[in-house]
């Protein structure tokens, strides 16, 4: 399965598929990136630090995380992390910055300004190409506290999802921390919450368990995230007109 992903080819115009992760502070965006990189580099990876339980985002820059390495082999997809969405209409990262990132206007390593949108200065990408754009939007939500997410954060996520839909961009949900939720009691209610609050169909919701306290790789964790996420993402993106037009 891993070998098939390593050999996956797209096209010259789009050498790699780009995924942008967004969601509330502490939802597990950085931990998800750490977990995926750990699987494909065959070691626990901790460069992308998860947010503390302070309600404030640890991520400050728009940073690209390629998957794999020169030693193990780079894969044709990369993940982008952004600041976590905070409560309050005027708190934390502005949704317009996330939308600009989707469209390819924001350069790598741009430092987000919580109370100011990106300006069209010399670093702003005025005419983005397919290489600059994001190809899939991933909403990251924690299964154990999803019903406690404030309406203001949900509204921000809806705004971003609506913009992605207008761009014809595939979207899905990574449901993190499923190991901290009782599936028999909460599983169905969590899915209903996603459907009613974000409008995400069930077949676009992927439950994952991220590496957190482990000191060694676990094949069960690897298998779940590889089967339920990686292949599903690539399958959906094979139907993306933006990518298919390159062949």
Secondary structure, DSSP 8 states (H G I E B T S, - for coil): -HHHHHT----SS-SSEEEEEEEBTTSSHHHHHHHHHHHHHTS---SS----TTSS-S--EEEEEESS-TTT---SEEEEE---B-SSTTSSS-HHHHHHHHHT-S-TTEE-BTTB----STTS-SS--TTTS--EEEEEEETTTGGGS-HHHHHHHHHHHHHHHHTT-EEEEEEE-GGGS-HHHHHHHHHHHHHHHH---GGGEEE----SS-SS--HHHHHHHIIIIIHHHHHHHTT-HHHHTT-
